[in-house]
Amino acid sequence: MTQASFNGAGPSNPGGFRIVRWREGYRIDEVDALVDRIAAGAVTSDEVHQARLTPVRLRPGYDMNDVDKYLDRTAADLRASGR
């Protein structure tokens, strides 16, 4: 099994991303901090698009595909709203 069964959003996973352990993922604390900044309206579409997150292996991380899709959608939404 490559991911935890928890897939919902909550205080410890604001984006609702799958958690992976045996394959490469993004550092959880970095993703959570970026999601918090997005939720606070403190970033532009360019900042979201240019965000660089640290990959991790053999320890829990957020599924890269989930995070990348979320960031792509978020950047598009911000661009559409003029931010």
Biopython code that builds the backbone (N, CA, C, O; Angstrom):
import numpy as np
from Bio.PDB.StructureBuilder import StructureBuilder

atoms = [
    (1, "MET", "N", (0.852, -1.185, 0.000)),
    (1, "MET", "CA", (0.000, 0.000, 0.000)),
    (1, "MET", "C", (0.894, 1.243, 0.000)),
    (1, "MET", "O", (1.819, 1.340, 0.806)),
    (2, "THR", "N", (0.626, 2.179, -0.887)),
    (2, "THR", "CA", (1.499, 3.342, -1.025)),
    (2, "THR", "C", (0.949, 4.593, -0.384)),
    (2, "THR", "O", (1.633, 5.616, -0.359)),
    (3, "GLN", "N", (-0.235, 4.548, 0.122)),
    (3, "GLN", "CA", (-0.809, 5.753, 0.700)),
    (3, "GLN", "C", (-1.648, 5.418, 1.903)),
    (3, "GLN", "O", (-2.125, 4.293, 2.051)),
    (4, "ALA", "N", (-1.826, 6.392, 2.759)),
    (4, "ALA", "CA", (-2.676, 6.210, 3.923)),
    (4, "ALA", "C", (-4.130, 6.198, 3.478)),
    (4, "ALA", "O", (-4.462, 6.714, 2.411)),
    (5, "SER", "N", (-4.972, 5.626, 4.273)),
    (5, "SER", "CA", (-6.381, 5.556, 3.903)),
    (5, "SER", "C", (-7.098, 6.881, 4.134)),
    (5, "SER", "O", (-8.204, 7.073, 3.630)),
    (6, "PHE", "N", (-6.500, 7.786, 4.874)),
    (6, "PHE", "CA", (-7.125, 9.078, 5.143)),
    (6, "PHE", "C", (-7.016, 9.958, 3.911)),
    (6, "PHE", "O", (-5.913, 10.266, 3.460)),
    (7, "ASN", "N", (-8.147, 10.361, 3.370)),
    (7, "ASN", "CA", (-8.144, 11.214, 2.186)),
    (7, "ASN", "C", (-8.915, 12.510, 2.402)),
    (7, "ASN", "O", (-9.093, 13.271, 1.451)),
    (8, "GLY", "N", (-9.370, 12.783, 3.595)),
    (8, "GLY", "CA", (-10.194, 13.961, 3.820)),
    (8, "GLY", "C", (-9.412, 15.145, 4.325)),
    (8, "GLY", "O", (-8.311, 15.011, 4.858)),
    (9, "ALA", "N", (-10.001, 16.305, 4.146)),
    (9, "ALA", "CA", (-9.400, 17.524, 4.662)),
    (9, "ALA", "C", (-9.666, 17.610, 6.156)),
    (9, "ALA", "O", (-10.651, 17.064, 6.653)),
    (10, "GLY", "N", (-8.818, 18.271, 6.838)),
    (10, "GLY", "CA", (-8.969, 18.475, 8.267)),
    (10, "GLY", "C", (-7.842, 19.358, 8.745)),
    (10, "GLY", "O", (-7.027, 19.812, 7.943)),
    (11, "PRO", "N", (-7.782, 19.611, 10.054)),
    (11, "PRO", "CA", (-6.746, 20.511, 10.570)),
    (11, "PRO", "C", (-5.333, 20.053, 10.242)),
    (11, "PRO", "O", (-4.447, 20.884, 10.043)),
    (12, "SER", "N", (-5.108, 18.742, 10.182)),
    (12, "SER", "CA", (-3.767, 18.267, 9.892)),
    (12, "SER", "C", (-3.533, 18.040, 8.399)),
    (12, "SER", "O", (-2.423, 17.689, 7.999)),
    (13, "ASN", "N", (-4.554, 18.232, 7.576)),
    (13, "ASN", "CA", (-4.446, 18.038, 6.125)),
    (13, "ASN", "C", (-5.447, 18.972, 5.445)),
    (13, "ASN", "O", (-6.473, 18.522, 4.934)),
    (14, "PRO", "N", (-5.149, 20.276, 5.439)),
    (14, "PRO", "CA", (-6.131, 21.249, 4.950)),
    (14, "PRO", "C", (-6.520, 21.078, 3.491)),
    (14, "PRO", "O", (-7.609, 21.499, 3.102)),
    (15, "GLY", "N", (-5.671, 20.480, 2.677)),
    (15, "GLY", "CA", (-5.989, 20.299, 1.268)),
    (15, "GLY", "C", (-6.671, 18.983, 0.963)),
    (15, "GLY", "O", (-7.121, 18.769, -0.163)),
    (16, "GLY", "N", (-6.758, 18.087, 1.950)),
    (16, "GLY", "CA", (-7.358, 16.782, 1.718)),
    (16, "GLY", "C", (-6.513, 15.887, 0.832)),
    (16, "GLY", "O", (-7.051, 15.025, 0.137)),
    (17, "PHE", "N", (-5.195, 16.074, 0.840)),
    (17, "PHE", "CA", (-4.294, 15.320, -0.020)),
    (17, "PHE", "C", (-4.039, 13.917, 0.533)),
    (17, "PHE", "O", (-4.011, 13.706, 1.745)),
    (18, "ARG", "N", (-3.856, 12.968, -0.379)),
    (18, "ARG", "CA", (-3.467, 11.624, 0.044)),
    (18, "ARG", "C", (-2.046, 11.676, 0.594)),
    (18, "ARG", "O", (-1.207, 12.436, 0.113)),
    (19, "ILE", "N", (-1.795, 10.868, 1.594)),
    (19, "ILE", "CA", (-0.466, 10.787, 2.181)),
    (19, "ILE", "C", (0.209, 9.527, 1.652)),
    (19, "ILE", "O", (-0.346, 8.430, 1.724)),
    (20, "VAL", "N", (1.427, 9.707, 1.115)),
    (20, "VAL", "CA", (2.200, 8.586, 0.600)),
    (20, "VAL", "C", (3.391, 8.348, 1.515)),
    (20, "VAL", "O", (3.880, 9.261, 2.179)),
    (21, "ARG", "N", (3.846, 7.098, 1.534)),
    (21, "ARG", "CA", (4.989, 6.754, 2.377)),
    (21, "ARG", "C", (6.096, 6.051, 1.614)),
    (21, "ARG", "O", (7.270, 6.255, 1.924)),
    (22, "TRP", "N", (5.766, 5.244, 0.642)),
    (22, "TRP", "CA", (6.756, 4.412, -0.029)),
    (22, "TRP", "C", (7.151, 4.944, -1.395)),
    (22, "TRP", "O", (7.913, 4.300, -2.116)),
    (23, "ARG", "N", (6.653, 6.085, -1.748)),
    (23, "ARG", "CA", (7.079, 6.737, -2.988)),
    (23, "ARG", "C", (7.223, 8.219, -2.703)),
    (23, "ARG", "O", (6.822, 8.706, -1.645)),
    (24, "GLU", "N", (7.789, 8.915, -3.641)),
    (24, "GLU", "CA", (8.094, 10.327, -3.434)),
    (24, "GLU", "C", (6.822, 11.150, -3.230)),
    (24, "GLU", "O", (5.824, 10.959, -3.925)),
    (25, "GLY", "N", (6.879, 12.055, -2.275)),
    (25, "GLY", "CA", (5.793, 12.984, -1.998)),
    (25, "GLY", "C", (6.383, 14.343, -1.650)),
    (25, "GLY", "O", (7.602, 14.516, -1.634)),
    (26, "TYR", "N", (5.506, 15.310, -1.370)),
    (26, "TYR", "CA", (5.968, 16.640, -0.958)),
    (26, "TYR", "C", (5.941, 16.744, 0.560)),
    (26, "TYR", "O", (5.099, 16.139, 1.223)),
    (27, "ARG", "N", (6.879, 17.523, 1.104)),
    (27, "ARG", "CA", (6.923, 17.742, 2.554)),
    (27, "ARG", "C", (5.591, 18.304, 3.028)),
    (27, "ARG", "O", (5.094, 19.301, 2.505)),
    (28, "ILE", "N", (5.033, 17.650, 4.018)),
    (28, "ILE", "CA", (3.714, 18.002, 4.525)),
    (28, "ILE", "C", (3.693, 19.421, 5.085)),
    (28, "ILE", "O", (2.766, 20.179, 4.796)),
    (29, "ASP", "N", (4.696, 19.794, 5.880)),
    (29, "ASP", "CA", (4.690, 21.120, 6.502)),
    (29, "ASP", "C", (4.761, 22.239, 5.466)),
    (29, "ASP", "O", (4.127, 23.279, 5.646)),
    (30, "GLU", "N", (5.518, 22.047, 4.388)),
    (30, "GLU", "CA", (5.612, 23.070, 3.341)),
    (30, "GLU", "C", (4.291, 23.225, 2.591)),
    (30, "GLU", "O", (3.855, 24.342, 2.314)),
    (31, "VAL", "N", (3.661, 22.101, 2.267)),
    (31, "VAL", "CA", (2.379, 22.158, 1.556)),
    (31, "VAL", "C", (1.323, 22.812, 2.445)),
    (31, "VAL", "O", (0.577, 23.678, 1.989)),
    (32, "ASP", "N", (1.259, 22.400, 3.714)),
    (32, "ASP", "CA", (0.277, 22.982, 4.631)),
    (32, "ASP", "C", (0.458, 24.496, 4.754)),
    (32, "ASP", "O", (-0.524, 25.239, 4.771)),
    (33, "ALA", "N", (1.710, 24.956, 4.840)),
    (33, "ALA", "CA", (1.973, 26.399, 4.945)),
    (33, "ALA", "C", (1.506, 27.128, 3.687)),
    (33, "ALA", "O", (0.929, 28.212, 3.780)),
    (34, "LEU", "N", (1.750, 26.546, 2.513)),
    (34, "LEU", "CA", (1.311, 27.167, 1.261)),
    (34, "LEU", "C", (-0.214, 27.189, 1.172)),
    (34, "LEU", "O", (-0.792, 28.200, 0.772)),
    (35, "VAL", "N", (-0.864, 26.097, 1.535)),
    (35, "VAL", "CA", (-2.335, 26.035, 1.512)),
    (35, "VAL", "C", (-2.916, 27.072, 2.473)),
    (35, "VAL", "O", (-3.919, 27.713, 2.161)),
    (36, "ASP", "N", (-2.291, 27.239, 3.636)),
    (36, "ASP", "CA", (-2.752, 28.254, 4.589)),
    (36, "ASP", "C", (-2.630, 29.658, 4.000)),
    (36, "ASP", "O", (-3.528, 30.482, 4.176)),
    (37, "ARG", "N", (-1.529, 29.936, 3.304)),
    (37, "ARG", "CA", (-1.347, 31.249, 2.672)),
    (37, "ARG", "C", (-2.370, 31.473, 1.566)),
    (37, "ARG", "O", (-2.882, 32.580, 1.397)),
    (38, "ILE", "N", (-2.665, 30.415, 0.817)),
    (38, "ILE", "CA", (-3.676, 30.506, -0.241)),
    (38, "ILE", "C", (-5.034, 30.808, 0.375)),
    (38, "ILE", "O", (-5.749, 31.690, -0.098)),
    (39, "ALA", "N", (-5.393, 30.081, 1.428)),
    (39, "ALA", "CA", (-6.686, 30.268, 2.092)),
    (39, "ALA", "C", (-6.822, 31.679, 2.664)),
    (39, "ALA", "O", (-7.923, 32.225, 2.724)),
    (40, "ALA", "N", (-5.703, 32.265, 3.081)),
    (40, "ALA", "CA", (-5.717, 33.618, 3.641)),
    (40, "ALA", "C", (-5.715, 34.695, 2.558)),
    (40, "ALA", "O", (-5.815, 35.883, 2.863)),
    (41, "GLY", "N", (-5.603, 34.284, 1.299)),
    (41, "GLY", "CA", (-5.580, 35.245, 0.207)),
    (41, "GLY", "C", (-4.267, 35.985, 0.101)),
    (41, "GLY", "O", (-4.214, 37.092, -0.435)),
    (42, "ALA", "N", (-3.186, 35.371, 0.618)),
    (42, "ALA", "CA", (-1.898, 36.042, 0.693)),
    (42, "ALA", "C", (-0.955, 35.703, -0.453)),
    (42, "ALA", "O", (0.240, 35.986, -0.366)),
    (43, "VAL", "N", (-1.466, 35.103, -1.527)),
    (43, "VAL", "CA", (-0.612, 34.755, -2.659)),
    (43, "VAL", "C", (-1.279, 35.141, -3.971)),
    (43, "VAL", "O", (-2.500, 35.273, -4.052)),
    (44, "THR", "N", (-0.459, 35.318, -4.988)),
    (44, "THR", "CA", (-0.962, 35.585, -6.335)),
    (44, "THR", "C", (-0.884, 34.302, -7.158)),
    (44, "THR", "O", (-0.289, 33.313, -6.732)),
    (45, "SER", "N", (-1.490, 34.333, -8.333)),
    (45, "SER", "CA", (-1.422, 33.163, -9.207)),
    (45, "SER", "C", (0.023, 32.859, -9.595)),
    (45, "SER", "O", (0.403, 31.692, -9.701)),
    (46, "ASP", "N", (0.828, 33.895, -9.807)),
    (46, "ASP", "CA", (2.240, 33.684, -10.149)),
    (46, "ASP", "C", (2.996, 33.010, -9.004)),
    (46, "ASP", "O", (3.822, 32.128, -9.237)),
    (47, "GLU", "N", (2.716, 33.422, -7.776)),
    (47, "GLU", "CA", (3.382, 32.811, -6.625)),
    (47, "GLU", "C", (3.004, 31.339, -6.489)),
    (47, "GLU", "O", (3.853, 30.505, -6.171)),
    (48, "VAL", "N", (1.748, 31.021, -6.728)),
    (48, "VAL", "CA", (1.316, 29.620, -6.668)),
    (48, "VAL", "C", (1.991, 28.833, -7.780)),
    (48, "VAL", "O", (2.493, 27.733, -7.552)),
    (49, "HIS", "N", (2.002, 29.394, -8.977)),
    (49, "HIS", "CA", (2.599, 28.716, -10.130)),
    (49, "HIS", "C", (4.099, 28.478, -9.929)),
    (49, "HIS", "O", (4.631, 27.461, -10.375)),
    (50, "GLN", "N", (4.772, 29.402, -9.266)),
    (50, "GLN", "CA", (6.220, 29.303, -9.094)),
    (50, "GLN", "C", (6.631, 28.601, -7.803)),
    (50, "GLN", "O", (7.825, 28.462, -7.537)),
    (51, "ALA", "N", (5.685, 28.163, -7.010)),
    (51, "ALA", "CA", (6.007, 27.504, -5.740)),
    (51, "ALA", "C", (6.855, 26.263, -5.988)),
    (51, "ALA", "O", (6.562, 25.471, -6.883)),
    (52, "ARG", "N", (7.888, 26.101, -5.205)),
    (52, "ARG", "CA", (8.763, 24.927, -5.280)),
    (52, "ARG", "C", (8.690, 24.226, -3.927)),
    (52, "ARG", "O", (8.989, 24.814, -2.888)),
    (53, "LEU", "N", (8.291, 22.970, -3.961)),
    (53, "LEU", "CA", (8.120, 22.201, -2.739)),
    (53, "LEU", "C", (9.170, 21.098, -2.672)),
    (53, "LEU", "O", (9.567, 20.548, -3.700)),
    (54, "THR", "N", (9.612, 20.781, -1.476)),
    (54, "THR", "CA", (10.660, 19.788, -1.273)),
    (54, "THR", "C", (10.093, 18.373, -1.324)),
    (54, "THR", "O", (9.155, 18.056, -0.594)),
    (55, "PRO", "N", (10.655, 17.519, -2.183)),
    (55, "PRO", "CA", (10.216, 16.124, -2.205)),
    (55, "PRO", "C", (10.825, 15.338, -1.040)),
    (55, "PRO", "O", (11.937, 15.620, -0.595)),
    (56, "VAL", "N", (10.074, 14.353, -0.561)),
    (56, "VAL", "CA", (10.556, 13.455, 0.488)),
    (56, "VAL", "C", (10.342, 12.022, 0.038)),
    (56, "VAL", "O", (9.467, 11.734, -0.778)),
    (57, "ARG", "N", (11.154, 11.131, 0.581)),
    (57, "ARG", "CA", (11.035, 9.695, 0.315)),
    (57, "ARG", "C", (11.160, 8.949, 1.632)),
    (57, "ARG", "O", (11.849, 9.386, 2.554)),
    (58, "LEU", "N", (10.483, 7.822, 1.696)),
    (58, "LEU", "CA", (10.554, 6.925, 2.848)),
    (58, "LEU", "C", (10.113, 7.566, 4.154)),
    (58, "LEU", "O", (10.464, 7.091, 5.234)),
    (59, "ARG", "N", (9.354, 8.628, 4.058)),
    (59, "ARG", "CA", (8.663, 9.217, 5.204)),
    (59, "ARG", "C", (7.388, 9.845, 4.660)),
    (59, "ARG", "O", (7.300, 10.127, 3.465)),
    (60, "PRO", "N", (6.418, 10.065, 5.505)),
    (60, "PRO", "CA", (5.135, 10.565, 4.996)),
    (60, "PRO", "C", (5.273, 11.890, 4.252)),
    (60, "PRO", "O", (5.994, 12.794, 4.675)),
    (61, "GLY", "N", (4.569, 11.974, 3.144)),
    (61, "GLY", "CA", (4.504, 13.193, 2.348)),
    (61, "GLY", "C", (3.174, 13.213, 1.619)),
    (61, "GLY", "O", (2.499, 12.189, 1.520)),
    (62, "TYR", "N", (2.800, 14.368, 1.112)),
    (62, "TYR", "CA", (1.562, 14.468, 0.349)),
    (62, "TYR", "C", (1.801, 13.989, -1.082)),
    (62, "TYR", "O", (2.853, 14.247, -1.666)),
    (63, "ASP", "N", (0.819, 13.296, -1.634)),
    (63, "ASP", "CA", (0.877, 12.803, -3.001)),
    (63, "ASP", "C", (1.159, 13.971, -3.950)),
    (63, "ASP", "O", (0.426, 14.960, -3.975)),
    (64, "MET", "N", (2.221, 13.838, -4.721)),
    (64, "MET", "CA", (2.645, 14.930, -5.607)),
    (64, "MET", "C", (1.586, 15.268, -6.653)),
    (64, "MET", "O", (1.350, 16.441, -6.942)),
    (65, "ASN", "N", (0.960, 14.266, -7.209)),
    (65, "ASN", "CA", (-0.054, 14.501, -8.228)),
    (65, "ASN", "C", (-1.241, 15.275, -7.650)),
    (65, "ASN", "O", (-1.746, 16.202, -8.284)),
    (66, "ASP", "N", (-1.690, 14.894, -6.440)),
    (66, "ASP", "CA", (-2.795, 15.605, -5.787)),
    (66, "ASP", "C", (-2.453, 17.080, -5.581)),
    (66, "ASP", "O", (-3.251, 17.965, -5.888)),
    (67, "VAL", "N", (-1.260, 17.325, -5.059)),
    (67, "VAL", "CA", (-0.833, 18.700, -4.764)),
    (67, "VAL", "C", (-0.672, 19.493, -6.051)),
    (67, "VAL", "O", (-1.123, 20.636, -6.130)),
    (68, "ASP", "N", (-0.037, 18.907, -7.061)),
    (68, "ASP", "CA", (0.163, 19.615, -8.324)),
    (68, "ASP", "C", (-1.166, 19.996, -8.974)),
    (68, "ASP", "O", (-1.316, 21.112, -9.472)),
    (69, "LYS", "N", (-2.123, 19.082, -8.973)),
    (69, "LYS", "CA", (-3.446, 19.387, -9.542)),
    (69, "LYS", "C", (-4.120, 20.516, -8.768)),
    (69, "LYS", "O", (-4.690, 21.429, -9.366)),
    (70, "TYR", "N", (-4.056, 20.454, -7.444)),
    (70, "TYR", "CA", (-4.648, 21.500, -6.604)),
    (70, "TYR", "C", (-4.004, 22.858, -6.917)),
    (70, "TYR", "O", (-4.703, 23.859, -7.074)),
    (71, "LEU", "N", (-2.683, 22.886, -7.005)),
    (71, "LEU", "CA", (-1.995, 24.151, -7.271)),
    (71, "LEU", "C", (-2.306, 24.678, -8.663)),
    (71, "LEU", "O", (-2.456, 25.887, -8.842)),
    (72, "ASP", "N", (-2.405, 23.800, -9.649)),
    (72, "ASP", "CA", (-2.778, 24.224, -11.000)),
    (72, "ASP", "C", (-4.176, 24.848, -11.014)),
    (72, "ASP", "O", (-4.383, 25.908, -11.604)),
    (73, "ARG", "N", (-5.134, 24.179, -10.359)),
    (73, "ARG", "CA", (-6.507, 24.716, -10.291)),
    (73, "ARG", "C", (-6.535, 26.040, -9.546)),
    (73, "ARG", "O", (-7.214, 26.981, -9.960)),
    (74, "THR", "N", (-5.798, 26.109, -8.451)),
    (74, "THR", "CA", (-5.777, 27.328, -7.648)),
    (74, "THR", "C", (-5.172, 28.497, -8.428)),
    (74, "THR", "O", (-5.702, 29.607, -8.395)),
    (75, "ALA", "N", (-4.068, 28.246, -9.126)),
    (75, "ALA", "CA", (-3.438, 29.303, -9.922)),
    (75, "ALA", "C", (-4.395, 29.781, -11.013)),
    (75, "ALA", "O", (-4.498, 30.981, -11.265)),
    (76, "ALA", "N", (-5.089, 28.856, -11.655)),
    (76, "ALA", "CA", (-6.059, 29.236, -12.705)),
    (76, "ALA", "C", (-7.201, 30.062, -12.116)),
    (76, "ALA", "O", (-7.619, 31.057, -12.708)),
    (77, "ASP", "N", (-7.709, 29.651, -10.945)),
    (77, "ASP", "CA", (-8.780, 30.401, -10.290)),
    (77, "ASP", "C", (-8.315, 31.807, -9.914)),
    (77, "ASP", "O", (-9.044, 32.778, -10.118)),
    (78, "LEU", "N", (-7.115, 31.919, -9.372)),
    (78, "LEU", "CA", (-6.593, 33.236, -9.001)),
    (78, "LEU", "C", (-6.389, 34.115, -10.233)),
    (78, "LEU", "O", (-6.698, 35.307, -10.210)),
    (79, "ARG", "N", (-5.867, 33.520, -11.311)),
    (79, "ARG", "CA", (-5.680, 34.259, -12.556)),
    (79, "ARG", "C", (-7.026, 34.781, -13.088)),
    (79, "ARG", "O", (-7.137, 35.925, -13.528)),
    (80, "ALA", "N", (-8.033, 33.915, -13.036)),
    (80, "ALA", "CA", (-9.369, 34.304, -13.521)),
    (80, "ALA", "C", (-9.972, 35.425, -12.693)),
    (80, "ALA", "O", (-10.765, 36.219, -13.198)),
    (81, "SER", "N", (-9.595, 35.491, -11.418)),
    (81, "SER", "CA", (-10.131, 36.542, -10.552)),
    (81, "SER", "C", (-9.239, 37.793, -10.551)),
    (81, "SER", "O", (-9.492, 38.747, -9.815)),
    (82, "GLY", "N", (-8.190, 37.771, -11.388)),
    (82, "GLY", "CA", (-7.340, 38.945, -11.520)),
    (82, "GLY", "C", (-6.242, 39.052, -10.476)),
    (82, "GLY", "O", (-5.643, 40.114, -10.312)),
    (83, "ARG", "N", (-5.972, 37.956, -9.764)),
    (83, "ARG", "CA", (-4.921, 38.009, -8.737)),
    (83, "ARG", "C", (-3.747, 37.242, -9.214)),
    (83, "ARG", "O", (-2.741, 37.151, -8.510)),
]
sb = StructureBuilder()
sb.init_structure("model")
sb.init_model(0)
sb.init_chain("A")
sb.init_seg("    ")
for serial, (resi, resn, name, xyz) in enumerate(atoms, 1):
    if name == "N":
        sb.init_residue(resn, " ", resi, " ")
    sb.init_atom(name, np.array(xyz, "f"), 0.0, 1.0, " ", f" {name:<3s}", serial, name[0])
structure = sb.get_structure()
